[in-house]
Amino acid sequence: MRLSFNIFSISLLAVFLFGFQTVINPISYKINSSAAKVSFIIKNAGLNVDGEFSGLSGNINFDKENPSASKIEATIPVKSIDTGINKRDNHLRSEDYFEVETYPNIKFVSTSISASKEGYNVKGNFTIKKTTKSISIPFTFENNVFVGKFTIDRRDYEVGGNSWIMGDKVKISFEIPVEAL
């Protein structure tokens, strides 16, 4: 009787341990590219100029309960920039700004993800043109939508050169709906 209890206990322990191992694996999500919104605001001649990018793609593996096991990689085509003024958009795609022919994408690759009071925080490498900087982005994840805001200095990425008319700080916000795979 004692032997069968030990085998049962060991079997139960194995199921318990392996069962938890599958629970801590992050869920893979597919980005709904057509509904994803990546917007920006920058001051130009004292006025707010806003715009957006479309066509976001990437890989998201996210676990709300264990965010440190998560990983996010995202890419957005620079040619998708839209400020509502075609002439301005074409100028932003030129060598004076994003150099879309040489650097067609903006990229983000996470290095760590952690929980915060407001939701989560992802640290990672943000690349525009030939420059990669480590940044931190606060975000929330509710109803299968990632939402966040952060600010960068465009000069850090050599976008637009020195200008006394154009602001240096760019406020970026995103709403990224996803579906579990």
VMD Tcl script that builds the backbone (N, CA, C; Angstrom):
set m [mol new atoms 543]
animate dup $m
set s [atomselect $m all]
$s set {name element resname resid chain x y z} {
  {N N MET 1 A 0.808 -1.184 0.000}
  {CA C MET 1 A 0.000 0.000 0.000}
  {C C MET 1 A 0.863 1.264 0.000}
  {N N ARG 2 A 1.917 1.240 0.768}
  {CA C ARG 2 A 2.804 2.395 0.868}
  {C C ARG 2 A 3.487 2.668 -0.476}
  {N N LEU 3 A 3.869 1.618 -1.200}
  {CA C LEU 3 A 4.522 1.765 -2.499}
  {C C LEU 3 A 3.597 2.436 -3.503}
  {N N SER 4 A 2.343 2.029 -3.547}
  {CA C SER 4 A 1.418 2.638 -4.501}
  {C C SER 4 A 1.153 4.103 -4.146}
  {N N PHE 5 A 1.163 4.436 -2.859}
  {CA C PHE 5 A 0.987 5.827 -2.452}
  {C C PHE 5 A 2.168 6.672 -2.937}
  {N N ASN 6 A 3.385 6.158 -2.832}
  {CA C ASN 6 A 4.574 6.891 -3.271}
  {C C ASN 6 A 4.574 7.082 -4.784}
  {N N ILE 7 A 4.190 6.047 -5.530}
  {CA C ILE 7 A 4.119 6.172 -6.994}
  {C C ILE 7 A 3.049 7.189 -7.367}
  {N N PHE 8 A 1.911 7.121 -6.661}
  {CA C PHE 8 A 0.848 8.089 -6.918}
  {C C PHE 8 A 1.319 9.502 -6.598}
  {N N SER 9 A 2.013 9.669 -5.483}
  {CA C SER 9 A 2.514 10.986 -5.078}
  {C C SER 9 A 3.508 11.530 -6.089}
  {N N ILE 10 A 4.409 10.677 -6.540}
  {CA C ILE 10 A 5.408 11.103 -7.528}
  {C C ILE 10 A 4.733 11.459 -8.850}
  {N N SER 11 A 3.767 10.657 -9.269}
  {CA C SER 11 A 3.034 10.943 -10.512}
  {C C SER 11 A 2.278 12.261 -10.408}
  {N N LEU 12 A 1.617 12.469 -9.277}
  {CA C LEU 12 A 0.877 13.713 -9.063}
  {C C LEU 12 A 1.818 14.907 -9.063}
  {N N LEU 13 A 2.969 14.774 -8.416}
  {CA C LEU 13 A 3.962 15.834 -8.383}
  {C C LEU 13 A 4.467 16.152 -9.788}
  {N N ALA 14 A 4.725 15.135 -10.596}
  {CA C ALA 14 A 5.202 15.338 -11.969}
  {C C ALA 14 A 4.153 16.076 -12.802}
  {N N VAL 15 A 2.899 15.658 -12.697}
  {CA C VAL 15 A 1.831 16.338 -13.437}
  {C C VAL 15 A 1.718 17.780 -12.975}
  {N N PHE 16 A 1.809 17.994 -11.678}
  {CA C PHE 16 A 1.720 19.333 -11.104}
  {C C PHE 16 A 2.848 20.227 -11.632}
  {N N LEU 17 A 4.071 19.742 -11.607}
  {CA C LEU 17 A 5.218 20.538 -12.057}
  {C C LEU 17 A 5.185 20.802 -13.558}
  {N N PHE 18 A 4.902 19.768 -14.352}
  {CA C PHE 18 A 4.872 19.959 -15.800}
  {C C PHE 18 A 3.671 20.796 -16.216}
  {N N GLY 19 A 2.584 20.677 -15.481}
  {CA C GLY 19 A 1.400 21.490 -15.757}
  {C C GLY 19 A 1.701 22.962 -15.597}
  {N N PHE 20 A 2.440 23.333 -14.546}
  {CA C PHE 20 A 2.795 24.729 -14.344}
  {C C PHE 20 A 3.790 25.216 -15.381}
  {N N GLN 21 A 4.607 24.340 -15.876}
  {CA C GLN 21 A 5.576 24.735 -16.889}
  {C C GLN 21 A 4.864 25.244 -18.137}
  {N N THR 22 A 3.759 24.633 -18.520}
  {CA C THR 22 A 3.048 25.111 -19.699}
  {C C THR 22 A 2.293 26.398 -19.412}
  {N N VAL 23 A 1.898 26.633 -18.166}
  {CA C VAL 23 A 1.173 27.841 -17.811}
  {C C VAL 23 A 2.064 29.073 -17.931}
  {N N ILE 24 A 3.369 28.950 -17.642}
  {CA C ILE 24 A 4.230 30.119 -17.639}
  {C C ILE 24 A 4.775 30.475 -19.024}
  {N N ASN 25 A 4.463 29.694 -20.036}
  {CA C ASN 25 A 4.898 30.040 -21.387}
  {C C ASN 25 A 4.068 31.197 -21.906}
  {N N PRO 26 A 4.700 32.196 -22.500}
  {CA C PRO 26 A 3.935 33.322 -23.039}
  {C C PRO 26 A 3.041 32.887 -24.202}
  {N N ILE 27 A 1.980 33.629 -24.391}
  {CA C ILE 27 A 1.062 33.384 -25.499}
  {C C ILE 27 A 1.586 34.129 -26.722}
  {N N SER 28 A 1.569 33.478 -27.872}
  {CA C SER 28 A 1.953 34.137 -29.128}
  {C C SER 28 A 0.738 34.873 -29.681}
  {N N TYR 29 A 0.969 36.117 -30.087}
  {CA C TYR 29 A -0.099 36.956 -30.631}
  {C C TYR 29 A 0.238 37.404 -32.044}
  {N N LYS 30 A -0.798 37.521 -32.858}
  {CA C LYS 30 A -0.683 38.072 -34.206}
  {C C LYS 30 A -1.207 39.503 -34.155}
  {N N ILE 31 A -0.437 40.445 -34.693}
  {CA C ILE 31 A -0.841 41.848 -34.743}
  {C C ILE 31 A -1.902 42.030 -35.815}
  {N N ASN 32 A -2.974 42.717 -35.471}
  {CA C ASN 32 A -3.985 43.106 -36.452}
  {C C ASN 32 A -3.467 44.377 -37.122}
  {N N SER 33 A -2.659 44.219 -38.172}
  {CA C SER 33 A -1.968 45.345 -38.819}
  {C C SER 33 A -2.918 46.410 -39.344}
  {N N SER 34 A -4.062 46.003 -39.856}
  {CA C SER 34 A -4.981 46.992 -40.438}
  {C C SER 34 A -5.648 47.855 -39.368}
  {N N ALA 35 A -5.715 47.374 -38.130}
  {CA C ALA 35 A -6.347 48.144 -37.055}
  {C C ALA 35 A -5.326 48.800 -36.122}
  {N N ALA 36 A -4.053 48.431 -36.234}
  {CA C ALA 36 A -3.019 48.998 -35.365}
  {C C ALA 36 A -2.813 50.477 -35.677}
  {N N LYS 37 A -2.679 51.280 -34.609}
  {CA C LYS 37 A -2.455 52.717 -34.760}
  {C C LYS 37 A -1.144 53.097 -34.093}
  {N N VAL 38 A -0.236 53.691 -34.867}
  {CA C VAL 38 A 1.001 54.240 -34.336}
  {C C VAL 38 A 1.027 55.699 -34.770}
  {N N SER 39 A 0.851 56.600 -33.792}
  {CA C SER 39 A 0.705 58.029 -34.068}
  {C C SER 39 A 1.864 58.809 -33.459}
  {N N PHE 40 A 2.079 60.017 -33.982}
  {CA C PHE 40 A 3.112 60.889 -33.421}
  {C C PHE 40 A 2.642 62.333 -33.442}
  {N N ILE 41 A 3.248 63.139 -32.560}
  {CA C ILE 41 A 3.012 64.588 -32.512}
  {C C ILE 41 A 4.366 65.249 -32.300}
  {N N ILE 42 A 4.621 66.301 -33.091}
  {CA C ILE 42 A 5.840 67.094 -32.950}
  {C C ILE 42 A 5.470 68.558 -33.171}
  {N N LYS 43 A 6.150 69.452 -32.485}
  {CA C LYS 43 A 5.945 70.893 -32.694}
  {C C LYS 43 A 6.699 71.326 -33.946}
  {N N ASN 44 A 6.034 72.142 -34.760}
  {CA C ASN 44 A 6.673 72.716 -35.941}
  {C C ASN 44 A 6.133 74.128 -36.084}
  {N N ALA 45 A 7.036 75.093 -36.023}
  {CA C ALA 45 A 6.663 76.510 -36.075}
  {C C ALA 45 A 5.646 76.836 -34.981}
  {N N GLY 46 A 5.817 76.210 -33.815}
  {CA C GLY 46 A 4.956 76.479 -32.673}
  {C C GLY 46 A 3.627 75.743 -32.683}
  {N N LEU 47 A 3.343 75.005 -33.746}
  {CA C LEU 47 A 2.082 74.272 -33.844}
  {C C LEU 47 A 2.330 72.771 -33.743}
  {N N ASN 48 A 1.352 72.057 -33.194}
  {CA C ASN 48 A 1.449 70.600 -33.167}
  {C C ASN 48 A 1.172 70.035 -34.550}
  {N N VAL 49 A 2.082 69.227 -35.033}
  {CA C VAL 49 A 1.890 68.501 -36.286}
  {C C VAL 49 A 1.776 67.040 -35.908}
  {N N ASP 50 A 0.704 66.412 -36.369}
  {CA C ASP 50 A 0.526 65.008 -36.038}
  {C C ASP 50 A 0.509 64.167 -37.299}
  {N N GLY 51 A 0.682 62.883 -37.086}
  {CA C GLY 51 A 0.669 61.943 -38.194}
  {C C GLY 51 A 0.641 60.534 -37.659}
  {N N GLU 52 A 0.703 59.609 -38.569}
  {CA C GLU 52 A 0.688 58.202 -38.169}
  {C C GLU 52 A 1.434 57.348 -39.170}
  {N N PHE 53 A 1.762 56.166 -38.706}
  {CA C PHE 53 A 2.359 55.129 -39.540}
  {C C PHE 53 A 1.383 53.967 -39.590}
  {N N SER 54 A 1.415 53.196 -40.668}
  {CA C SER 54 A 0.568 52.014 -40.783}
  {C C SER 54 A 1.412 50.824 -41.216}
  {N N GLY 55 A 0.810 49.643 -41.174}
  {CA C GLY 55 A 1.497 48.436 -41.629}
  {C C GLY 55 A 2.384 47.789 -40.583}
  {N N LEU 56 A 2.097 48.036 -39.305}
  {CA C LEU 56 A 2.889 47.432 -38.235}
  {C C LEU 56 A 2.843 45.909 -38.322}
  {N N SER 57 A 3.999 45.284 -38.172}
  {CA C SER 57 A 4.078 43.819 -38.154}
  {C C SER 57 A 5.070 43.414 -37.078}
  {N N GLY 58 A 5.070 42.137 -36.738}
  {CA C GLY 58 A 6.040 41.674 -35.752}
  {C C GLY 58 A 5.610 40.422 -35.052}
  {N N ASN 59 A 6.372 40.092 -34.015}
  {CA C ASN 59 A 6.114 38.910 -33.194}
  {C C ASN 59 A 5.944 39.350 -31.752}
  {N N ILE 60 A 4.832 38.942 -31.157}
  {CA C ILE 60 A 4.586 39.251 -29.757}
  {C C ILE 60 A 4.311 37.951 -29.020}
  {N N ASN 61 A 5.124 37.681 -28.028}
  {CA C ASN 61 A 4.916 36.565 -27.113}
  {C C ASN 61 A 4.803 37.195 -25.731}
  {N N PHE 62 A 3.603 37.155 -25.164}
  {CA C PHE 62 A 3.354 37.914 -23.945}
  {C C PHE 62 A 2.600 37.089 -22.911}
  {N N ASP 63 A 3.054 37.177 -21.672}
  {CA C ASP 63 A 2.418 36.502 -20.542}
  {C C ASP 63 A 2.146 37.555 -19.473}
  {N N LYS 64 A 0.865 37.879 -19.263}
  {CA C LYS 64 A 0.476 38.893 -18.269}
  {C C LYS 64 A 0.959 38.529 -16.867}
  {N N GLU 65 A 0.959 37.241 -16.552}
  {CA C GLU 65 A 1.328 36.792 -15.210}
  {C C GLU 65 A 2.839 36.690 -15.017}
  {N N ASN 66 A 3.563 36.527 -16.098}
  {CA C ASN 66 A 5.015 36.398 -16.032}
  {C C ASN 66 A 5.637 37.224 -17.160}
  {N N PRO 67 A 5.548 38.558 -17.070}
  {CA C PRO 67 A 6.015 39.395 -18.176}
  {C C PRO 67 A 7.499 39.241 -18.499}
  {N N SER 68 A 8.304 38.813 -17.537}
  {CA C SER 68 A 9.739 38.662 -17.808}
  {C C SER 68 A 10.023 37.556 -18.817}
  {N N ALA 69 A 9.065 36.658 -19.040}
  {CA C ALA 69 A 9.228 35.596 -20.037}
  {C C ALA 69 A 8.765 36.045 -21.422}
  {N N SER 70 A 8.321 37.280 -21.526}
  {CA C SER 70 A 7.735 37.799 -22.767}
  {C C SER 70 A 8.785 38.404 -23.690}
  {N N LYS 71 A 8.407 38.550 -24.951}
  {CA C LYS 71 A 9.306 39.113 -25.979}
  {C C LYS 71 A 8.460 39.829 -27.027}
  {N N ILE 72 A 8.890 41.017 -27.412}
  {CA C ILE 72 A 8.179 41.789 -28.427}
  {C C ILE 72 A 9.172 42.253 -29.485}
  {N N GLU 73 A 8.813 42.033 -30.747}
  {CA C GLU 73 A 9.575 42.552 -31.888}
  {C C GLU 73 A 8.567 43.170 -32.839}
  {N N ALA 74 A 8.823 44.406 -33.255}
  {CA C ALA 74 A 7.880 45.077 -34.152}
  {C C ALA 74 A 8.631 45.897 -35.197}
  {N N THR 75 A 8.040 45.966 -36.382}
  {CA C THR 75 A 8.598 46.712 -37.503}
  {C C THR 75 A 7.477 47.491 -38.167}
  {N N ILE 76 A 7.802 48.716 -38.558}
  {CA C ILE 76 A 6.811 49.520 -39.272}
  {C C ILE 76 A 7.493 50.180 -40.474}
  {N N PRO 77 A 6.874 50.105 -41.639}
  {CA C PRO 77 A 7.493 50.716 -42.826}
  {C C PRO 77 A 7.405 52.247 -42.778}
  {N N VAL 78 A 8.535 52.891 -42.958}
  {CA C VAL 78 A 8.590 54.354 -42.901}
  {C C VAL 78 A 7.789 54.975 -44.044}
  {N N LYS 79 A 7.744 54.309 -45.199}
  {CA C LYS 79 A 7.020 54.878 -46.343}
  {C C LYS 79 A 5.536 55.058 -46.046}
  {N N SER 80 A 5.031 54.430 -44.981}
  {CA C SER 80 A 3.609 54.544 -44.629}
  {C C SER 80 A 3.275 55.835 -43.891}
  {N N ILE 81 A 4.266 56.685 -43.629}
  {CA C ILE 81 A 4.025 57.913 -42.874}
  {C C ILE 81 A 2.921 58.738 -43.538}
  {N N ASP 82 A 2.012 59.256 -42.715}
  {CA C ASP 82 A 0.874 60.016 -43.230}
  {C C ASP 82 A 0.560 61.160 -42.275}
  {N N THR 83 A 0.806 62.385 -42.732}
  {CA C THR 83 A 0.471 63.581 -41.951}
  {C C THR 83 A -0.743 64.297 -42.532}
  {N N GLY 84 A -1.288 63.728 -43.597}
  {CA C GLY 84 A -2.432 64.359 -44.249}
  {C C GLY 84 A -2.039 65.333 -45.348}
  {N N ILE 85 A -0.739 65.536 -45.521}
  {CA C ILE 85 A -0.243 66.437 -46.567}
  {C C ILE 85 A 0.811 65.665 -47.370}
  {N N ASN 86 A 0.481 65.294 -48.598}
  {CA C ASN 86 A 1.368 64.461 -49.414}
  {C C ASN 86 A 2.751 65.068 -49.611}
  {N N LYS 87 A 2.809 66.377 -49.857}
  {CA C LYS 87 A 4.098 67.026 -50.085}
  {C C LYS 87 A 4.984 66.899 -48.840}
  {N N ARG 88 A 4.397 67.099 -47.666}
  {CA C ARG 88 A 5.154 66.951 -46.408}
  {C C ARG 88 A 5.587 65.499 -46.223}
  {N N ASP 89 A 4.684 64.563 -46.486}
  {CA C ASP 89 A 5.016 63.140 -46.328}
  {C C ASP 89 A 6.187 62.747 -47.212}
  {N N ASN 90 A 6.178 63.197 -48.459}
  {CA C ASN 90 A 7.283 62.891 -49.370}
  {C C ASN 90 A 8.588 63.509 -48.881}
  {N N HIS 91 A 8.521 64.726 -48.316}
  {CA C HIS 91 A 9.720 65.361 -47.781}
  {C C HIS 91 A 10.241 64.564 -46.568}
  {N N LEU 92 A 9.335 64.079 -45.724}
  {CA C LEU 92 A 9.748 63.275 -44.569}
  {C C LEU 92 A 10.389 61.959 -44.992}
  {N N ARG 93 A 10.025 61.448 -46.147}
  {CA C ARG 93 A 10.620 60.199 -46.655}
  {C C ARG 93 A 12.010 60.435 -47.258}
  {N N SER 94 A 12.363 61.677 -47.513}
  {CA C SER 94 A 13.610 62.022 -48.207}
  {C C SER 94 A 14.840 61.915 -47.297}
  {N N GLU 95 A 16.011 62.188 -47.898}
  {CA C GLU 95 A 17.281 62.147 -47.175}
  {C C GLU 95 A 17.336 63.168 -46.040}
  {N N ASP 96 A 16.553 64.236 -46.115}
  {CA C ASP 96 A 16.542 65.249 -45.053}
  {C C ASP 96 A 15.989 64.693 -43.740}
  {N N TYR 97 A 15.186 63.634 -43.819}
  {CA C TYR 97 A 14.531 63.096 -42.633}
  {C C TYR 97 A 14.780 61.594 -42.477}
  {N N PHE 98 A 13.887 60.759 -42.973}
  {CA C PHE 98 A 13.959 59.325 -42.714}
  {C C PHE 98 A 14.784 58.510 -43.712}
  {N N GLU 99 A 15.101 59.059 -44.868}
  {CA C GLU 99 A 15.881 58.335 -45.894}
  {C C GLU 99 A 15.279 56.959 -46.166}
  {N N VAL 100 A 14.013 56.936 -46.538}
  {CA C VAL 100 A 13.263 55.693 -46.686}
  {C C VAL 100 A 13.886 54.718 -47.690}
  {N N GLU 101 A 14.585 55.216 -48.693}
  {CA C GLU 101 A 15.216 54.326 -49.682}
  {C C GLU 101 A 16.349 53.509 -49.056}
  {N N THR 102 A 17.065 54.105 -48.125}
  {CA C THR 102 A 18.178 53.421 -47.457}
  {C C THR 102 A 17.731 52.697 -46.191}
  {N N TYR 103 A 16.795 53.320 -45.454}
  {CA C TYR 103 A 16.324 52.783 -44.170}
  {C C TYR 103 A 14.801 52.645 -44.222}
  {N N PRO 104 A 14.304 51.568 -44.791}
  {CA C PRO 104 A 12.860 51.458 -45.036}
  {C C PRO 104 A 11.988 51.197 -43.805}
  {N N ASN 105 A 12.599 50.776 -42.683}
  {CA C ASN 105 A 11.789 50.397 -41.528}
  {C C ASN 105 A 12.263 51.025 -40.225}
  {N N ILE 106 A 11.326 51.219 -39.320}
  {CA C ILE 106 A 11.605 51.532 -37.924}
  {C C ILE 106 A 11.384 50.225 -37.173}
  {N N LYS 107 A 12.297 49.893 -36.252}
  {CA C LYS 107 A 12.227 48.597 -35.576}
  {C C LYS 107 A 12.319 48.759 -34.060}
  {N N PHE 108 A 11.666 47.830 -33.363}
  {CA C PHE 108 A 11.784 47.740 -31.913}
  {C C PHE 108 A 11.935 46.269 -31.540}
  {N N VAL 109 A 12.934 45.981 -30.687}
  {CA C VAL 109 A 13.151 44.629 -30.177}
  {C C VAL 109 A 13.312 44.728 -28.664}
  {N N SER 110 A 12.444 44.055 -27.933}
  {CA C SER 110 A 12.500 44.137 -26.469}
  {C C SER 110 A 13.723 43.415 -25.922}
  {N N THR 111 A 14.208 43.935 -24.794}
  {CA C THR 111 A 15.287 43.271 -24.055}
  {C C THR 111 A 14.788 42.792 -22.695}
  {N N SER 112 A 13.733 43.444 -22.168}
  {CA C SER 112 A 13.111 42.992 -20.922}
  {C C SER 112 A 11.715 43.591 -20.805}
  {N N ILE 113 A 10.846 42.877 -20.110}
  {CA C ILE 113 A 9.486 43.336 -19.868}
  {C C ILE 113 A 9.172 43.051 -18.404}
  {N N SER 114 A 8.577 44.047 -17.734}
  {CA C SER 114 A 8.248 43.880 -16.317}
  {C C SER 114 A 6.891 44.512 -16.015}
  {N N ALA 115 A 6.314 44.095 -14.897}
  {CA C ALA 115 A 5.058 44.681 -14.439}
  {C C ALA 115 A 5.360 46.031 -13.785}
  {N N SER 116 A 4.388 46.941 -13.823}
  {CA C SER 116 A 4.496 48.240 -13.164}
  {C C SER 116 A 3.164 48.552 -12.488}
  {N N LYS 117 A 3.102 49.650 -11.769}
  {CA C LYS 117 A 1.853 50.035 -11.100}
  {C C LYS 117 A 0.728 50.255 -12.103}
  {N N GLU 118 A 1.044 50.850 -13.232}
  {CA C GLU 118 A 0.039 51.187 -14.236}
  {C C GLU 118 A -0.208 50.084 -15.247}
  {N N GLY 119 A 0.643 49.090 -15.294}
  {CA C GLY 119 A 0.509 48.019 -16.285}
  {C C GLY 119 A 1.822 47.279 -16.436}
  {N N TYR 120 A 2.562 47.663 -17.487}
  {CA C TYR 120 A 3.817 46.991 -17.787}
  {C C TYR 120 A 4.822 48.015 -18.304}
  {N N ASN 121 A 6.074 47.593 -18.357}
  {CA C ASN 121 A 7.134 48.416 -18.923}
  {C C ASN 121 A 8.026 47.514 -19.766}
  {N N VAL 122 A 8.259 47.939 -21.007}
  {CA C VAL 122 A 9.148 47.180 -21.874}
  {C C VAL 122 A 10.381 48.030 -22.167}
  {N N LYS 123 A 11.537 47.431 -22.002}
  {CA C LYS 123 A 12.796 48.063 -22.391}
  {C C LYS 123 A 13.262 47.346 -23.637}
  {N N GLY 124 A 13.872 48.124 -24.538}
  {CA C GLY 124 A 14.343 47.488 -25.751}
  {C C GLY 124 A 15.117 48.417 -26.635}
  {N N ASN 125 A 15.501 47.889 -27.781}
  {CA C ASN 125 A 16.291 48.624 -28.764}
  {C C ASN 125 A 15.375 49.163 -29.854}
  {N N PHE 126 A 15.374 50.484 -29.969}
  {CA C PHE 126 A 14.534 51.203 -30.932}
  {C C PHE 126 A 15.452 51.735 -32.020}
  {N N THR 127 A 15.175 51.330 -33.266}
  {CA C THR 127 A 16.049 51.695 -34.383}
  {C C THR 127 A 15.310 52.538 -35.400}
  {N N ILE 128 A 15.875 53.712 -35.666}
  {CA C ILE 128 A 15.437 54.571 -36.768}
  {C C ILE 128 A 16.697 54.879 -37.569}
  {N N LYS 129 A 16.592 54.665 -38.865}
  {CA C LYS 129 A 17.736 54.829 -39.753}
  {C C LYS 129 A 18.871 53.925 -39.284}
  {N N LYS 130 A 20.064 54.484 -39.102}
  {CA C LYS 130 A 21.212 53.658 -38.710}
  {C C LYS 130 A 21.472 53.683 -37.208}
  {N N THR 131 A 20.586 54.329 -36.457}
  {CA C THR 131 A 20.803 54.504 -35.027}
  {C C THR 131 A 19.864 53.637 -34.203}
  {N N THR 132 A 20.446 52.935 -33.239}
  {CA C THR 132 A 19.677 52.127 -32.298}
  {C C THR 132 A 19.928 52.664 -30.900}
  {N N LYS 133 A 18.850 52.943 -30.182}
  {CA C LYS 133 A 18.927 53.438 -28.803}
  {C C LYS 133 A 18.088 52.546 -27.913}
  {N N SER 134 A 18.535 52.387 -26.681}
  {CA C SER 134 A 17.753 51.668 -25.690}
  {C C SER 134 A 16.710 52.625 -25.120}
  {N N ILE 135 A 15.441 52.200 -25.142}
  {CA C ILE 135 A 14.374 53.031 -24.605}
  {C C ILE 135 A 13.478 52.191 -23.700}
  {N N SER 136 A 12.659 52.878 -22.936}
  {CA C SER 136 A 11.714 52.235 -22.036}
  {C C SER 136 A 10.318 52.741 -22.385}
  {N N ILE 137 A 9.373 51.821 -22.529}
  {CA C ILE 137 A 8.024 52.184 -22.952}
  {C C ILE 137 A 7.005 51.610 -21.957}
  {N N PRO 138 A 6.238 52.481 -21.295}
  {CA C PRO 138 A 5.156 51.980 -20.453}
  {C C PRO 138 A 3.963 51.595 -21.333}
  {N N PHE 139 A 3.259 50.525 -20.945}
  {CA C PHE 139 A 2.088 50.130 -21.728}
  {C C PHE 139 A 1.098 49.367 -20.866}
  {N N THR 140 A -0.106 49.237 -21.375}
  {CA C THR 140 A -1.120 48.403 -20.753}
  {C C THR 140 A -1.528 47.337 -21.767}
  {N N PHE 141 A -2.157 46.297 -21.256}
  {CA C PHE 141 A -2.669 45.240 -22.124}
  {C C PHE 141 A -4.015 44.799 -21.575}
  {N N GLU 142 A -5.066 45.227 -22.242}
  {CA C GLU 142 A -6.432 44.894 -21.848}
  {C C GLU 142 A -7.232 44.542 -23.092}
  {N N ASN 143 A -8.082 43.540 -22.984}
  {CA C ASN 143 A -8.961 43.141 -24.092}
  {C C ASN 143 A -8.205 42.908 -25.390}
  {N N ASN 144 A -7.017 42.301 -25.277}
  {CA C ASN 144 A -6.168 41.998 -26.435}
  {C C ASN 144 A -5.728 43.235 -27.214}
  {N N VAL 145 A -5.502 44.347 -26.492}
  {CA C VAL 145 A -4.988 45.566 -27.117}
  {C C VAL 145 A -3.831 46.106 -26.269}
  {N N PHE 146 A -2.678 46.289 -26.897}
  {CA C PHE 146 A -1.534 46.938 -26.263}
  {C C PHE 146 A -1.671 48.439 -26.501}
  {N N VAL 147 A -1.552 49.235 -25.431}
  {CA C VAL 147 A -1.687 50.692 -25.523}
  {C C VAL 147 A -0.529 51.330 -24.764}
  {N N GLY 148 A 0.131 52.319 -25.380}
  {CA C GLY 148 A 1.226 52.989 -24.694}
  {C C GLY 148 A 1.598 54.311 -25.329}
  {N N LYS 149 A 2.432 55.064 -24.588}
  {CA C LYS 149 A 2.945 56.360 -25.055}
  {C C LYS 149 A 4.386 56.505 -24.583}
  {N N PHE 150 A 5.197 57.140 -25.419}
  {CA C PHE 150 A 6.570 57.439 -25.040}
  {C C PHE 150 A 7.066 58.610 -25.888}
  {N N THR 151 A 8.194 59.167 -25.498}
  {CA C THR 151 A 8.767 60.321 -26.193}
  {C C THR 151 A 10.211 60.016 -26.568}
  {N N ILE 152 A 10.589 60.432 -27.774}
  {CA C ILE 152 A 11.983 60.320 -28.211}
  {C C ILE 152 A 12.452 61.701 -28.663}
  {N N ASP 153 A 13.750 61.855 -28.757}
  {CA C ASP 153 A 14.352 63.058 -29.330}
  {C C ASP 153 A 14.766 62.701 -30.758}
  {N N ARG 154 A 14.157 63.341 -31.732}
  {CA C ARG 154 A 14.405 63.014 -33.143}
  {C C ARG 154 A 15.879 63.174 -33.515}
  {N N ARG 155 A 16.579 64.089 -32.828}
  {CA C ARG 155 A 17.996 64.319 -33.130}
  {C C ARG 155 A 18.859 63.110 -32.778}
  {N N ASP 156 A 18.419 62.322 -31.771}
  {CA C ASP 156 A 19.163 61.108 -31.413}
  {C C ASP 156 A 19.240 60.137 -32.582}
  {N N TYR 157 A 18.286 60.232 -33.497}
  {CA C TYR 157 A 18.199 59.320 -34.642}
  {C C TYR 157 A 18.540 60.015 -35.964}
  {N N GLU 158 A 19.071 61.222 -35.881}
  {CA C GLU 158 A 19.481 62.009 -37.044}
  {C C GLU 158 A 18.325 62.211 -38.029}
  {N N VAL 159 A 17.156 62.529 -37.483}
  {CA C VAL 159 A 15.983 62.802 -38.311}
  {C C VAL 159 A 15.731 64.301 -38.291}
  {N N GLY 160 A 15.927 64.946 -39.429}
  {CA C GLY 160 A 15.609 66.364 -39.567}
  {C C GLY 160 A 16.709 67.346 -39.243}
  {N N GLY 161 A 17.844 66.918 -38.780}
  {CA C GLY 161 A 18.943 67.832 -38.498}
  {C C GLY 161 A 18.599 68.849 -37.433}
  {N N ASN 162 A 19.395 69.916 -37.365}
  {CA C ASN 162 A 19.141 70.994 -36.414}
  {C C ASN 162 A 18.141 71.968 -37.003}
  {N N SER 163 A 17.179 72.360 -36.188}
  {CA C SER 163 A 16.156 73.279 -36.658}
  {C C SER 163 A 15.653 74.117 -35.498}
  {N N TRP 164 A 15.534 75.415 -35.712}
  {CA C TRP 164 A 14.964 76.265 -34.671}
  {C C TRP 164 A 13.447 76.365 -34.824}
  {N N ILE 165 A 12.906 75.843 -35.925}
  {CA C ILE 165 A 11.457 75.854 -36.161}
  {C C ILE 165 A 10.808 74.562 -35.667}
  {N N MET 166 A 11.480 73.437 -35.899}
  {CA C MET 166 A 10.913 72.137 -35.574}
  {C C MET 166 A 11.343 71.708 -34.170}
  {N N GLY 167 A 10.405 71.183 -33.399}
  {CA C GLY 167 A 10.714 70.685 -32.069}
  {C C GLY 167 A 11.609 69.466 -32.122}
  {N N ASP 168 A 12.250 69.190 -31.008}
  {CA C ASP 168 A 13.137 68.036 -30.928}
  {C C ASP 168 A 12.424 66.793 -30.397}
  {N N LYS 169 A 11.456 67.008 -29.520}
  {CA C LYS 169 A 10.756 65.891 -28.882}
  {C C LYS 169 A 9.586 65.431 -29.746}
  {N N VAL 170 A 9.499 64.117 -29.915}
  {CA C VAL 170 A 8.411 63.506 -30.670}
  {C C VAL 170 A 7.646 62.597 -29.712}
  {N N LYS 171 A 6.359 62.886 -29.551}
  {CA C LYS 171 A 5.509 62.048 -28.708}
  {C C LYS 171 A 4.882 60.975 -29.585}
  {N N ILE 172 A 5.074 59.735 -29.181}
  {CA C ILE 172 A 4.580 58.591 -29.956}
  {C C ILE 172 A 3.568 57.824 -29.099}
  {N N SER 173 A 2.454 57.468 -29.713}
  {CA C SER 173 A 1.455 56.656 -29.017}
  {C C SER 173 A 1.045 55.500 -29.918}
  {N N PHE 174 A 0.582 54.437 -29.289}
  {CA C PHE 174 A 0.169 53.271 -30.074}
  {C C PHE 174 A -1.009 52.559 -29.426}
  {N N GLU 175 A -1.807 51.957 -30.292}
  {CA C GLU 175 A -2.881 51.036 -29.920}
  {C C GLU 175 A -2.748 49.858 -30.870}
  {N N ILE 176 A -2.415 48.710 -30.333}
  {CA C ILE 176 A -2.107 47.555 -31.166}
  {C C ILE 176 A -3.017 46.385 -30.766}
  {N N PRO 177 A -4.091 46.174 -31.539}
  {CA C PRO 177 A -4.927 45.011 -31.271}
  {C C PRO 177 A -4.266 43.740 -31.774}
  {N N VAL 178 A -4.421 42.664 -31.004}
  {CA C VAL 178 A -3.801 41.388 -31.346}
  {C C VAL 178 A -4.787 40.242 -31.177}
  {N N GLU 179 A -4.439 39.126 -31.798}
  {CA C GLU 179 A -5.219 37.891 -31.649}
  {C C GLU 179 A -4.275 36.790 -31.212}
  {N N ALA 180 A -4.700 35.997 -30.236}
  {CA C ALA 180 A -3.872 34.866 -29.788}
  {C C ALA 180 A -3.802 33.833 -30.910}
  {N N LEU 181 A -2.625 33.272 -31.111}
  {CA C LEU 181 A -2.441 32.238 -32.136}
  {C C LEU 181 A -2.714 30.863 -31.551}
}
mol reanalyze $m
mol bondsrecalc $m
mol representation Tube
mol addrep $m
